[in-house]
Amino acid sequence: MNHLVPAQAGAQLVTLLVFIVIACWYVAPWLAARGRAEALIALLWIHVFRYVALQIFAAQREGFPISMDGALEIVIGDVGGAIIAVAAIVLLRRRAAAGLVLCWLLSAETATDTFLNIRGGVEEHLMGAATGVTWMILVFFVPAIIVSLGLLVWQLVARRHEALIAAVRHAPSAAGAVLQT
């Protein structure tokens, strides 16, 4: 039996579970204390770095047994997701409703991309074949993307009636504080 398959699968599962615990204990309460746009933007930032998928070409050159079609499918999906995430961040920072549309688009794109990548990995027998940086990406970055996706969809659904522009809390200005003393 190839011990690399259960090692990689086990590491991915453990990382996924750890990230879920972190999300429940720390990230979800932090998101709840933020405005809708700020919470969504925070969750989008991890998707910006999905261009790390370009590393697949170096891995392929170093012996990772993925076909060129498989590599291109991964790169197109992940770089496309990164572009959508950047555009959504820009729009949400401007409090444009189109940012929400891009968040939903990114959610659908990421779910589809994840499914296609798993299917492609099974078809090409890639589980357990990753080493080095590729292994680190699969074991740590991919579970982070999956947990971020779950949190993103949760925020989109749970806060769907909340405005992007949070009510402004008026703190006393420095000039006002001086006048009061």
C-alpha positions as CSV (number, residue, x, y, z in Angstrom):
1,M,0.0,0.0,0.0
2,N,1.2,3.5,-0.9
3,H,1.5,5.3,2.5
4,L,1.6,8.7,0.7
5,V,-2.2,8.5,-0.1
6,P,-3.4,8.2,3.5
7,A,-0.8,10.6,4.7
8,Q,-1.9,13.4,2.3
9,A,-5.6,12.7,2.8
10,G,-5.2,12.5,6.6
11,A,-3.2,15.7,6.7
12,Q,-5.8,17.5,4.5
13,L,-8.6,16.3,6.8
14,V,-6.9,17.3,10.0
15,T,-6.1,20.7,8.6
16,L,-9.7,21.1,7.4
17,L,-10.9,20.2,10.9
18,V,-8.5,22.6,12.6
19,F,-9.5,25.4,10.3
20,I,-13.2,24.7,11.1
21,V,-12.5,25.0,14.8
22,I,-10.5,28.2,14.3
23,A,-13.4,29.6,12.2
24,C,-16.0,28.7,14.8
25,W,-14.1,29.9,17.8
26,Y,-12.3,33.0,16.4
27,V,-13.3,34.0,12.9
28,A,-17.1,33.8,13.2
29,P,-17.2,36.0,16.3
30,W,-14.8,38.5,14.7
31,L,-16.9,38.6,11.5
32,A,-20.1,39.2,13.6
33,A,-18.5,42.3,15.1
34,R,-17.8,43.8,11.7
35,G,-20.0,45.5,9.1
36,R,-21.2,43.3,6.3
37,A,-18.8,44.7,3.7
38,E,-15.8,44.5,6.0
39,A,-16.6,40.9,6.9
40,L,-16.9,39.9,3.3
41,I,-13.7,41.7,2.3
42,A,-11.8,39.8,5.0
43,L,-13.0,36.5,3.7
44,L,-12.2,37.4,0.1
45,W,-8.5,38.2,0.8
46,I,-7.5,34.6,1.0
47,H,-8.9,34.0,-2.4
48,V,-6.7,36.7,-3.9
49,F,-3.7,34.4,-3.4
50,R,-5.2,31.6,-5.4
51,Y,-2.7,32.5,-8.2
52,V,-0.4,30.2,-6.2
53,A,-1.9,27.6,-8.5
54,L,0.6,28.7,-11.1
55,Q,3.1,26.7,-9.1
56,I,1.5,23.6,-10.7
57,F,3.7,24.2,-13.8
58,A,6.9,24.0,-11.7
59,A,5.6,20.9,-10.0
60,Q,4.8,19.3,-13.3
61,R,8.3,20.0,-14.5
62,E,9.7,18.5,-11.3
63,G,7.7,15.3,-11.8
64,F,4.2,15.8,-10.5
65,P,2.2,13.5,-12.8
66,I,-0.5,15.9,-13.8
67,S,-1.5,16.3,-17.5
68,M,-1.3,19.7,-19.2
69,D,-5.1,19.8,-19.5
70,G,-5.4,19.1,-15.7
71,A,-2.8,21.8,-14.9
72,L,-4.5,24.3,-17.1
73,E,-7.9,23.5,-15.6
74,I,-6.5,24.2,-12.1
75,V,-4.7,27.4,-13.1
76,I,-7.7,28.9,-15.0
77,G,-10.0,28.1,-12.2
78,D,-7.8,29.5,-9.5
79,V,-6.5,32.5,-11.3
80,G,-10.0,33.3,-12.4
81,G,-11.1,33.0,-8.7
82,A,-8.3,35.4,-7.7
83,I,-9.4,38.0,-10.2
84,I,-13.0,37.8,-9.1
85,A,-11.9,38.2,-5.5
86,V,-9.9,41.3,-6.2
87,A,-12.7,42.8,-8.2
88,A,-15.2,42.0,-5.4
89,I,-12.9,43.6,-2.8
90,V,-12.6,46.8,-4.9
91,L,-16.4,47.0,-5.3
92,L,-17.2,46.2,-1.7
93,R,-14.7,48.9,-0.5
94,R,-16.8,51.3,-2.5
95,R,-20.0,49.8,-1.1
96,A,-21.2,48.8,-4.5
97,A,-23.9,46.2,-4.7
98,A,-22.1,44.6,-7.6
99,G,-19.5,43.4,-5.0
100,L,-22.2,41.1,-3.6
101,V,-22.9,39.7,-7.1
102,L,-19.2,39.0,-7.4
103,C,-19.1,37.3,-4.0
104,W,-21.9,34.9,-5.1
105,L,-20.0,34.4,-8.5
106,L,-16.8,33.6,-6.6
107,S,-18.7,31.2,-4.3
108,A,-20.1,29.3,-7.3
109,E,-16.8,29.4,-9.2
110,T,-14.9,28.1,-6.1
111,A,-17.4,25.3,-5.5
112,T,-17.2,24.2,-9.1
113,D,-13.4,24.6,-9.3
114,T,-13.0,22.5,-6.1
115,F,-15.3,19.7,-7.5
116,L,-13.5,19.7,-10.9
117,N,-10.1,19.6,-9.2
118,I,-11.1,16.7,-7.0
119,R,-12.5,14.8,-10.0
120,G,-9.4,15.5,-12.1
121,G,-7.2,14.4,-9.2
122,V,-9.0,11.2,-8.9
123,E,-9.0,10.6,-12.7
124,E,-5.3,11.3,-12.9
125,H,-4.5,9.3,-9.7
126,L,-2.8,12.4,-8.1
127,M,-3.7,11.7,-4.5
128,G,-0.4,11.0,-2.7
129,A,1.7,12.2,-5.6
130,A,2.3,15.7,-4.3
131,T,5.6,16.6,-2.7
132,G,7.2,19.8,-1.5
133,V,5.4,23.1,-2.2
134,T,2.5,21.2,-4.0
135,W,2.0,19.1,-0.9
136,M,1.9,22.2,1.3
137,I,-0.6,24.0,-0.9
138,L,-2.9,20.9,-1.0
139,V,-2.6,20.3,2.8
140,F,-2.9,23.9,4.1
141,F,-4.1,26.3,1.4
142,V,-6.9,24.3,-0.1
143,P,-8.6,23.6,3.2
144,A,-8.3,27.3,4.0
145,I,-10.0,28.1,0.8
146,I,-12.8,25.6,1.5
147,V,-13.4,27.0,5.0
148,S,-13.3,30.5,3.7
149,L,-15.9,29.5,1.1
150,G,-18.2,28.2,3.8
151,L,-17.8,31.3,5.8
152,L,-18.4,33.5,2.8
153,V,-21.6,31.8,1.8
154,W,-22.7,31.9,5.5
155,Q,-22.1,35.7,5.6
156,L,-23.9,36.2,2.3
157,V,-27.0,34.3,3.4
158,A,-27.1,35.3,7.1
159,R,-26.5,39.0,6.5
160,R,-28.5,39.3,3.2
161,H,-30.8,42.0,4.7
162,E,-28.0,44.0,6.1
163,A,-26.8,47.1,4.2
164,L,-23.3,47.3,2.9
165,I,-23.0,50.8,4.5
166,A,-23.0,50.3,8.2
167,A,-24.4,53.0,10.4
168,V,-21.7,55.4,11.2
169,R,-20.9,55.7,14.9
170,H,-20.1,59.3,15.8
171,A,-17.2,59.4,18.2
172,P,-16.2,62.7,19.6
173,S,-13.6,64.4,17.5
174,A,-10.4,65.6,18.9
175,A,-11.6,69.2,18.6
176,G,-14.9,68.3,20.4
177,A,-13.0,66.6,23.2
178,V,-10.8,69.7,23.6
179,L,-13.9,71.9,23.8
180,Q,-15.5,69.7,26.4
181,T,-12.6,70.0,28.8
